[in-house]
Amino acid sequence: MNAASDCPPDFNPDDPLDSRVGKSPRLGLILLAVTVIAGAGVVTGYLPRAKARAVTAIESKELAILTVTVVKPGPAKASAPLTLSGELKPQAEAAIHARANGYVKSWSADIGDTVKEGQILAELETPELDHELAEARAGLNQATAGQALAGTTGARYSHLRAGHGVSDQEVEEKLADVKLKDAAVEAAKAKVERLENLTSFGKIKAPFDGTITARKIDVGQLINSGSGVELFHIAQTGKLRVFVRVPQSYAPSVAANQTASLALTEKPGWKIDAKVVRTAGSIDPASRTLLTELEVDNKDGKLLSGSYALVMLTGARSDAAITVPSNALLFRAEGPQVGIVHNDGKVELRSVQPGRDFGPITEILSGVTPEDQIILNPADSLVTGLTVRPSPKETPAA
């Protein structure tokens, strides 16, 4: 086979004008080069556009995430000492009444006088008691005489029974009469003792050391023990008791031996030390307060019992430990809430219990911790589970 048989039928190798002469291999190379160049151009133009589209998609996704400003809770605002109004009362006080009926014979103590325990304050004339006492003493003498006679008779009958002079029945009757007379004597003695005690109540005495704060009797006044009329009022004012009612939120920080100070509104700048001695140990359900008793020294008599004073409990603190900016609070139907951003960027709406409002900041009693990230100026559309981008801000000073 020769080369001419592989050529087309109309191919003339001697014709120099035939374009197909010697050009078949070069045409393939040209086509291949064109294809490569075109492919490179397509690749070169497509990749930047694809990359740009990917960047645009990422940026759009990033821009769709809400950026929020977050802040961590700050320390609680330093509060002034808890100041409460208190009532001053004596260490001990008593209203003195009469136990016996009579007329005021004399009195020896007036208001403002300092008296000692057992000191006579007044004397009553008790004529009726005196007559009853005299009658009781006479009855005691009569019972004693009867007791002696019955004893002698019983002894004689016992002696006669030995000689069979009397029967056993008669002897036992006489011995029983002796016991009866003994009981009559004891009853008469008890009556005399009772009347003597009542008569002694005619002398009105001080039950303890103190100061007379009221005298309500005069000479000649009729005193009836059943009328409830107060004769004197005595009080110990060397130490005073102060009663205050501590709010429930401060109650856990109040304990015995805690120091405090006392001030009077009528004496600006004047203070005196006081001490907590006891508490009621339970919250009053009516007022939600803890009744607390303090003790203050009043040897110089500068404090007057029965007055009111301002009590400053320096150690009493509320349970609140942190504060948040006031513009971080959301007020919804569920109550006050704040938005918390977690480490994964997810939002949690958490209910809180606000405490004292200080304007720019608000005390939080429960619901958040110092490590939480709080969203400032939360949008009304904020919901739990939303993804946000936190932008930290400096923690506000309390």
Secondary structure, 3 states (H helix, E strand, C coil): CCHHHHCCCCCCCCCCCCCCCCCHHHHHHHHHHHHHHHHHHHHHHHHHHHHHHHHHHHHHHHHHCEEEEEECCEECCCCCCEEEEEEEEEEEEEEEECCCCEEEEEECCCCCCEECCCCEEEEEECHHHHHHHHHHHHHHHHHHHHHHHHHHHHHHHHHHHHCCCCCHHHHHHHHHHHHHHHHHHHHHHHHHHHHHHHHHCCEEECCCCEEEEEECCCCCCEECCCCCCEEEEEEEEEEEEEEEEEEHHHHHHCCCCCEEEEECCCCCCCEEEEEEEEEEEEEECCCCEEEEEEEEECCCCCCCCCCEEEEEECCCCCCCCEEEEHHHCEEECCEEEEEEECCCCEEEEEECEEEEECCCEEEEEECCCCCCCEECCCCCCCCCCCEEEEEECCCCCC
